């Protein structure tokens, strides 16, 4: 315990489309390859709090992470936001997370 290291290689692309003062769409796509080892070169347990923190919730090996965020202004002081995040790690099903929010701007 305590001798774990992670080497992360990633390739990302990001796009943004916006209408000034009205709405915007942001999207991100990343490929992340992680090598996670202890001092002896073995793969340590990945289901610990320390491993989760070191690996940013991903798993050793190849991972794909994506996100889409949409914001639009409804009235002069109301903003509506939608977000979607997904990730695919080896041997696991796709993880999907969605969120929505309405904000009043004063």
C-alpha positions in Angstrom: 0.0 0.0 0.0 1.2 3.5 -0.8 3.6 2.6 -3.6 1.1 2.7 -6.4 1.8 4.8 -9.5 -0.3 5.6 -12.6 0.9 6.6 -16.0 -1.9 8.2 -18.0 -1.8 8.9 -21.7 -4.8 10.8 -23.1 -6.0 12.3 -26.4 -8.9 14.8 -26.3 -11.0 16.8 -28.6 -13.4 19.6 -27.6 -15.9 21.6 -29.6 -18.1 24.6 -28.7 -21.0 26.2 -30.5 -22.7 29.3 -29.2 -25.2 32.0 -30.0 -24.0 35.2 -28.2 -26.1 35.9 -25.2 -28.6 33.1 -25.9 -27.3 29.5 -25.8 -24.2 27.3 -26.0 -23.3 23.7 -26.6 -20.0 22.2 -25.4 -18.8 18.7 -26.2 -15.7 16.7 -25.2 -14.4 13.3 -26.2 -11.3 11.8 -24.6 -9.4 8.5 -25.0 -7.4 7.7 -21.8 -5.0 4.8 -21.5 -3.8 4.2 -17.9 -1.0 1.9 -16.6 -1.4 1.4 -12.9 1.3 -0.5 -11.0 2.8 -1.0 -7.5 6.5 -0.9 -6.8 7.0 -4.5 -7.9 5.2 -4.0 -11.3 2.0 -5.7 -10.3 -1.5 -4.3 -10.8 -2.8 -3.4 -7.3 -6.5 -3.5 -6.3 -8.6 -1.0 -8.1 -11.6 -1.1 -5.8 -10.1 1.1 -3.1 -10.6 4.7 -2.3 -6.9 5.5 -3.0 -7.1 3.7 -6.4 -10.3 5.6 -7.3 -8.6 8.9 -6.5 -5.4 8.1 -8.4 -7.3 6.7 -11.5 -10.0 9.5 -11.5 -12.8 6.9 -11.4 -11.4 5.1 -14.5 -9.8 1.6 -14.8 -6.3 0.6 -15.9 -6.2 0.1 -19.6 -8.2 1.9 -22.3 -11.0 4.2 -21.3 -13.3 6.5 -23.4 -14.9 9.5 -21.7 -17.3 12.0 -23.3 -19.5 14.9 -22.2 -22.1 17.3 -23.7 -23.3 20.4 -21.9 -26.1 22.7 -23.2 -27.0 26.0 -21.7 -29.8 28.3 -22.9 -31.3 31.5 -21.6 -35.1 31.3 -21.3 -35.9 34.9 -20.2 -33.8 37.8 -19.1 -33.0 36.2 -15.8 -33.6 32.4 -16.2 -31.0 30.0 -17.5 -31.6 26.3 -18.3 -28.7 23.8 -18.3 -28.6 20.2 -19.4 -25.5 18.0 -19.1 -24.6 14.4 -20.0 -21.4 12.5 -19.2 -20.5 9.0 -20.2 -17.5 6.7 -19.8 -16.6 3.3 -21.1 -13.8 1.3 -19.3 -12.6 -2.2 -20.2 -14.9 -5.1 -19.4 -17.6 -2.7 -17.9 -20.8 -1.4 -19.3 -21.1 2.2 -20.3 -21.8 4.6 -17.4 -24.2 7.4 -18.1 -24.9 10.5 -15.9 -27.4 13.2 -16.8 -28.3 16.4 -15.0 -30.6 19.4 -15.5 -30.8 22.8 -13.7 -32.7 26.0 -13.8 -30.9 29.1 -12.5 -32.3 32.5 -11.7 -29.7 35.2 -12.4 -30.0 38.4 -10.3 
